């Protein structure tokens, strides 16, 4: 009995142990199974999350690239805005300038219309004086016969129009002018007294009243004298480089043509003339002795070379400086009553032209120049500082004023 009991007890213990072991095995199996199961599930989730993470990284990199591109684009747009603002400012400035230019053009147009109107009135007034002229002395001519009177040194477009208003169209007419004709024409065209004689219109016209054959022979005669010119001193020039030499006071179209035959085309060549060149050229072109010096060709040419602007621009610049002249001290004069300022030693026709632009026309005005006026005029005319004093313009003008007064009282 006891043995059975003991066996039963032992059997129960072994069974319990076996059960516990089986339960333990079952737990381990369950745990492992569960672990493997959940590992499988979470591995997939991890893979998904890692995949999503990689995708997010790619998107982040893409966004970073987009951000960089956007920043570059924004910078470009900022630069464009800056550039556009500059363009806008430039366009506004251009618009302002254009408006100003338009206003200036309108003003110039009005002034031009006024000048044309005044010119037409002046020419009509001159035409009324035809009865003063003695056409039996120098002959009549029509517009269809007209010569280019500007070929004569001293006759520009302005004077040519006035001569046409008096039915003076040809070299032949001018070549026949008498002293009385010259006085009457001076009065009729309101020209400076003595200028026709000084510029030797009659002598020049006589030379121009030639047959074509005679003119060709003359030019050939001049061309033959080219060998006497010192081109190594004055320089060589071609026709393509030619300046308009008629801009120089004292050189008309005919003289210009003669100089061109000698291959003298430019201001620079004339600016280099010395006394020997003057004598050679005067003789070669069969010109009036002393005229080149008197009309200051060299000085004018040097100035035109120096300023490197056209004569018209220079004269315009001088004309704008009139407001610096003290007319309340010098007095106001009308061009119609102008004196021949070239009678004052030191005042050439070139200087006279510039003085006239300053509305200085008479001996009386020059006789009243003070040291301050002399300084201002010297600066405006761009002449040497002591020239006016050295040449005693004021003293000479005072003597000429006295002469005029004495002549008027006789």
CORDA-V599280 format. One line per field, one symbol per residue. ss: DSSP state (2 for helix, 1 for strand, 0 for the rest). psi: psi as a letter, one per 40 degrees, with the letter a starting at -180 (. if undefined). burial: # if it has 24 or more other C-alpha atoms within 12 Angstrom, else .. Layout:
BEGIN
ss: ???
psi: ???
burial: ???
END
This chain:
BEGIN
ss: 02222222222222222222222222222222222222222222222222222222222222222222222222222222222222222222222222222222222222222222222222222220022200222200002220002220000022222222200000222220002222222222200000222200222222220002222222222220022200222200002220002220000022222222200000222220002222222222000000222200222222222220002222222220022200222200002220002220000022222222200000222220002222222222200000222200222222222222222220
psi: dddddddddddddddddddddddddddddddddddddddddddddddddddddddddddddddddddddddddddddddddddddddddddddddddddddddddddddddddddddddddddddddeedeeigeddeiiiideeiigeedhhehadddddddddefheiddddeehiddddddddddefihheddddefdddddddegiiddddddddddddeedeehgdedeiiiiddehigeedhhehadddddddddefheiddddeehaddddddddddefihheddddefdddddddddddfiidddddddddeedeehgddddihiiddfiigeeehhehidddddddddefheiddddeehiddddddddddefiideddddefdddddddddddddddde.
burial: .........................................................................................................................##..##.##..##...#.#......#########...####################..##.######################.###........##..##.##..##...#.#......###############################...##.#########..###########.##......#..##..##..#..##...#.#.....################################...##.###.####....##...#####..##.........
END
